[in-house]
Amino acid sequence: MYSTPRHVSEVMTRTVVALGSTTTFKDIVKAMRRRQISALPVIDDAHRVVGVVSEADLLPKEEFRAHDPDPDTRLHRPEALARAQARTAGELMTAPAVTVDADASLARAARIMARHQVKHLPVVDGAGLLTGIVSRTDLLKVFLRTDADIAQEVRREVVEPLFPDPLDPVRVEVRDGVVALAGRIRDTGLVPIAVRLARAVEGVVDVDCALMGPPRRPVLDPDPEDHPQPERSDGPIGRT
């Protein structure tokens, strides 16, 4: 069975190339090329992460190499101009570093990457010491999980606790990571919860839900009421 990664520590790269603050520009480029990585953490003498140097931090050196910046660039991009003059990692790095804890969930790491628009996160322990690095590709490893493994977890962790006594057996099918739920249940109020929990299972791409409640009974016309009939009189009806 595929072991589902749930935490950063399970997918991160533990052997990390880190830079000192005095590492030169050319040595940074060489390290990135050798490791085929677009960002490197910068650490201090105690191995605490103090910043990150990415390819984006290096590009201003080439952008402004052959010409002077115009007034608009000077006004709106002072950080890029400073990096164009930088020579070392300490001058180039983005600080403070955006990091993640080793025991953080993969979802949390993904949210941090999206919020800060970065492709790599240094992984640190409680003291801020570098323990690894995690990339976008690492976070996508959960989607290597097999459909059979996903289906088994959805049945065990979602269907059985929520619907222990369904009207019809709840069917769980998974194809290419998409979970399909079908069957009749007693309480349709639990359907949104089931969808949310199934979508939270690692490796699930999406959820299609066709769970239904008890079948409706046909509405029958009520029996016609018996209305009293007026009394008949055999004689003529006259005035009294």
N, C-alpha and C positions, 0 to 999 in steps of 0.2 A: 504493500500500500504506500502511496506517496505521502511522505511526511510534510504536512502543511506548514510552511513558514508563517509565523504570526508576529514575530518581533524582529527589530532591526538586527539584533545580534545573530540571527539565523541566516541572514542574507548578505551581510556586509563583508567587505574585503578587509582582512585583518593585517595583511602585510602592506603597509602604507609608506609611500615616499613623502616625507615631510621636509619643509624648507626652514632654514634658519632665517632670521631677519636680515642677515648680511649676504644671503645667497644672491649671486649676480644675475642680471637679466638673461644673459646667454645660457647660464647653467639652468635657469628655470625652463627655458625653451627646450634645452636638451633633455631634461627630465620628463617633460610632458611628452616629447616625441618618443622617448625610450619606453615609457610606460603606456603610451597611447591613452592619455587621460587629459581632460580639458581643464582641470582645476586641482590645485595642490594646497594642503593646509600649511600654515606657517605657525611654528611653535617657538616658545621661549626656552630658556635653559632648563626649566623644570618640566618640559614636555607638555605644557598647557597650550591649548590652541588659542592663538591671539588674532588670527586672520586667515584669509584665503586669497590666493592668487589664481585668477582664471585667465583663459585666453582673451576674454573681453578686456581684462586689465592691461594686457600686453599690446593690444591692437593700436591704441593711440600713438605708440612709438612709430609705427609705420604710417599711420594716417597723417601725422603732422611732420613727417621726416623731411619732405622736400619743399614745404611752403609754410609761411606764417599764417596763423589762424586769423580769420576776419573778426571784426568787432562783435558780431552777433555770437560767434563761437566763444569768444573771450567772456562774454556776459553770461551765457547760458550753460557753458560746459567747462567750468574751471577745474573740476576734478579730472576730466580727461586730459586737459592741458598739463596738469601736475604730473599725471602718469606718463605723459610723453617725455618728460624730463627725468623720470625716475630711473635709477640704476640697480636698485636692490629690492628684494622681496618686501622688506619693511616699508619701503616707499611706494611699492606697487599695490600691496594687499588691500582688500576690502576688510575693514574692521569696524566694530567687533565681528567676529566670525559667527555665521549662522550654523548652529550645531544641533545634534540630536542625541538623546540618550540611547544607550545600547538596548535597554529594555522597553523602549517606545514601540508602539504598534506600527505596522507598516502603513496603516491609514494615516496616523499622525505624521509620519515622515513625509508621506505624499502631500499632505496639507501644508507642511512647512515649505517644501520645495515649490509648490504652486504659489504660496503667498509671497515668497521672496524671489521667485523666478530664477531658481538655481537648479543645476543639473546634478550636483554632488553635495553631500553633507558630511563633514567630519563627524565621527561618532566619538563621544566622550563619556567618561565615567563620572561619578559623583563629584570628584575633585577637579573636573575639567581636563583631565589627562586624555590624550589621544589614544583611542583603542582600535580605530578602524575608519573606513570611509564607505558610504553607501551611495549608489547611483540610481538614476531612474530605471535603468535596466534591471538592477537588483530587485527593485520593488515589484517589477512585473513578473517575477519568478512564481508568484502565487497562481498565475494563470496557466502554469504548466501542469496543474493538477488534473487528474483524469476525471471524466464525467461520472464514472462509477463511484469514485471516492467522494465527489461532491454530493451525489445522490444519497449515499449512505449517511453522510453527516446531516443532510437536510432532514432525512427521515428520523434520525436519532435525536437531533437537537431542536428540531422545529415541530415536525408533525406529531410525533408521539407525545410530547408534553402538552401541546395545545389541543390536540384532538384525540384523546384516549378512547373515546367511544363515538366514532362517527356513524352517521346513518349508512353511508357506503364507504368502503375503504378509500382512503386518500391516496391517490396515485402520484408518485414523484418520478418524473423523467427529466434527464439532463442531456442536452445535446449542444456541443461546442460551448459549454459553460452556461447556457441558458436553461434555467430551471422552469419546468412546467408543473403546476399543481392542479389537480382535478379531483372531484368527488363531492359528496354531499356531507355537510356538517350541521351540527345542531345550532351553533351560535355564529352567525355571519359577522358579528361584531369583532370576532377574532381574526378576520381575513386581513385587515391592514397590518396587524401585528405579525402575522405569518409571513406576509410579503416582505416586511422590513427585516425580520430575522433571517429569512432565506437569502435576501440580498446581502446581508452582512457576513455570510459564510465566505471564507477565503476562497478565491478563485471563481466566484459567481460573476458572470457578465451581466445578466439581467434575469428578471422573473416574469413569467407569464402565469397569471392566476385565473383558473376557471372553477374555483370552489363555489358551491351553491348551498343554500339552506334547504330546509325541508320542502318537499313538493307541496304546492298549494292544493287544498281540497276544492273540488268544483263547487261553485255557488249554485244551489238548487233554488228554483222558484218556490216560494212558500205556498202551502195548500190554500186554495181559495176559502175564505171564511164563509161559514153558513149564515146567510142573511135571513131573518124572519120574513115569511111571506104574509102579505095582508090577508086578513080573514075574508072569506067569501060570504055573501049573503044571497040566499036564493030569491028573496023578495025584492021588490022595487025599493030604491033608495029615495026616500022623500024627506021633506022637512018635518021637524017636530015642533 
